[in-house]
Amino acid sequence: MLSWLFILLTLVLVWLWWDGLGAKEVARENCKRVCRERDVLFLDDTVALARLRLRRGSDGNLRVYRRFHFEFTSDGEQRYQGYVDMLGNRVLHTEMEAYRIH
């Protein structure tokens, strides 16, 4: 019985990791697009997981909610912060800190 529980827990963790990779890639591509649209430079070509929770979607089903942080610059000197909220592999919202326009 304990071995089945261990196997199930391992499978859930592997699924969560695998799903997280896909969500991170969607978040990264979204941040690149938003930065390009706003004429700023997406720094380090990466996003970092900042928050992970379970949340209900509009259909009432539980989904994994993630918040990824990213950094960008508008002038090449100052780093600014932004974040993207995701529910599953769907982008909910992208927010960027106020920045200098060059």
C-alpha positions in Angstrom: 0.0 0.0 0.0 2.8 2.4 0.9 4.6 1.7 -2.3 1.5 2.6 -4.4 1.2 5.8 -2.5 4.8 6.6 -3.2 4.4 5.8 -6.9 1.3 8.0 -7.1 3.0 10.9 -5.4 6.0 10.5 -7.7 3.8 10.6 -10.7 2.0 13.7 -9.5 5.3 15.5 -8.9 6.6 14.5 -12.4 3.4 15.7 -14.0 3.6 19.0 -12.1 7.2 19.5 -13.2 6.4 18.6 -16.8 3.3 20.9 -16.9 5.4 23.6 -15.3 7.9 23.5 -18.1 5.2 24.1 -20.7 3.7 26.9 -18.7 7.1 28.5 -18.3 7.7 28.4 -22.0 4.3 30.0 -22.7 5.0 32.7 -20.1 8.5 33.4 -21.6 7.1 33.8 -25.1 4.3 36.0 -23.8 6.8 38.3 -22.1 9.0 38.5 -25.2 6.0 39.5 -27.2 4.8 42.1 -24.7 8.3 43.6 -24.4 8.6 43.8 -28.2 5.2 45.5 -28.5 6.2 48.1 -25.9 9.6 48.6 -27.5 11.6 47.5 -24.4 14.3 44.8 -24.1 13.3 41.5 -22.4 16.3 40.8 -20.2 18.0 37.4 -19.7 15.4 35.7 -21.9 13.9 34.0 -18.9 11.1 34.1 -16.4 11.2 32.9 -12.8 8.4 31.2 -10.9 7.3 33.4 -8.0 4.0 31.8 -6.9 2.3 28.4 -7.3 -1.2 27.6 -6.1 -4.4 25.7 -7.0 -7.2 27.9 -8.2 -10.6 27.4 -9.8 -11.0 28.3 -13.5 -14.1 29.9 -15.0 -15.4 26.4 -15.6 -15.1 25.6 -11.8 -12.4 23.1 -12.2 -9.2 23.3 -10.2 -6.1 24.4 -12.2 -2.5 25.3 -11.3 -2.1 29.0 -10.9 1.5 30.4 -11.5 3.0 33.8 -11.3 6.3 34.3 -13.2 8.5 37.4 -12.7 10.7 38.8 -15.5 13.0 41.8 -16.0 13.2 44.3 -18.8 14.9 47.6 -19.6 13.9 50.6 -21.7 17.2 52.5 -21.6 19.9 49.8 -21.2 20.8 51.1 -17.7 17.9 50.5 -15.4 16.3 47.1 -14.8 12.5 47.0 -14.3 10.3 44.2 -13.0 7.2 42.6 -14.5 5.1 39.6 -13.9 2.7 37.3 -15.8 -0.1 35.4 -14.2 -1.1 32.0 -15.6 -3.9 29.5 -15.0 -2.8 26.2 -16.4 -1.1 27.1 -19.7 -3.3 30.2 -20.3 -2.0 33.7 -19.7 -4.4 35.7 -17.5 -2.5 39.0 -17.1 0.8 40.6 -17.8 1.9 43.6 -15.7 5.0 45.8 -16.1 6.5 48.3 -13.6 6.4 51.9 -14.7 9.5 52.6 -16.8 11.4 55.5 -18.5 10.6 56.1 -22.1 13.7 57.0 -24.0 
